[in-house]
Amino acid sequence: MKILVTGGAGFIGSAVIRLAIARGNSVINVDALTYAACLENLASIADDPAYAFEHADIRDREALDRIFAEYCPDVVMHLAAESHVDRSIDGPGEFMETNILGTFNMLEAARKYWVEQGEPADFRFHHVSTDEVYGSLPVDPEVQFTEDTPYDPRSPYSASKASSDHLVRAWAETYGLPVLVTNCSNNYGPYHFPEKLIPVVTINALHGKPLPIYGDGSNVRDWLYVEDHADALLRVLERGVVGRTYNIGGENECSNLSLVTTICGILDRLRPREDGRPYADLITFVEDRPGHDARYAIDPSRIREELGWRPSVTIEQGLERTVRWYLENVDWWRPLMQRQGVGQRLGSGKP
């Protein structure tokens, strides 16, 4: 396939592109290169003749029309989005513009192109979203998000993604655009931008800095290794039923405190502190995030039963790989620490 990927210089997008090209597809990467983008994520395939990069913003409709006309993609994977909850609390405007208006522009550009191409039956507009649109779950292992869970977003970020999900489904119903929607749990793994929890904890620990945990650390997330997510996204693109939503989970629920403690144990083994003390001594509980959802957990039955997909690693295996990657790739993450807001407490909700 010739796949147009938006946000391909980001964490998940770059994993999708690396895997798509490894499997013989060609990719057009459309990315505005905002603060969290990193073209170094794609260094391994940057010179591949199957890869093309377009520095463009999804809010720029004229640029999108040109790109569709020039490259004539078979399918679209729309991943471009502002994604950090804490930043959405401090500055929601960018999230509304990129996640909502940007998705509107993508839908309209894709629809125009699809119609001009004669509405090919194998065209797909795959919208990649989050489980945060469903809101917060009680701490009850029997209760999980399904594809039929009502939307109940609690942050500016999740509200903007819920809005974009609704737009995609509306374009399918109103215009017949062949769409797919996926909602994933928390991703982690190599190339994760160093403002998110797992890289923050790993990098802070290596520098002997406090390891911040919101509230009492009891908030639970379902963790999905990013390379497993990329595999699932391509599976949905290739085999998913048009108009269908698929929840993608890691089947690895873990509290934030347990997650950080596990990372500390891995570092104790791989990179012991000079003073011999455990990294867990650095754990520091900080003021909770406003509106912090208690728990996310995905029921992955649909994608498992209909498409035969399951994650390949446990949280313990994935964290081991991730921590090793950060230890071995200091030259990748060190320059990113100088970018705006990285290493600072964001999301206080205070003016």
PyMOL commands that set and color helices and strands:
alter all, ss='L'
color gray80, all
select helices_A, chain A and resi 11-22+39-42+61-71+85-90+93-116+131-134+156-175+197-206+226-239+256-270+279-282+301-307+315-328+330-333+335-338
alter helices_A, ss='H'
color red, helices_A
select strands_A, chain A and resi 2-6+26-31+51-55+75-78+124-130+179-184+186-188+211-214+220-225+245-248+253-255+283-286
alter strands_A, ss='S'
color yellow, strands_A
deselect
rebuild
show_as cartoon
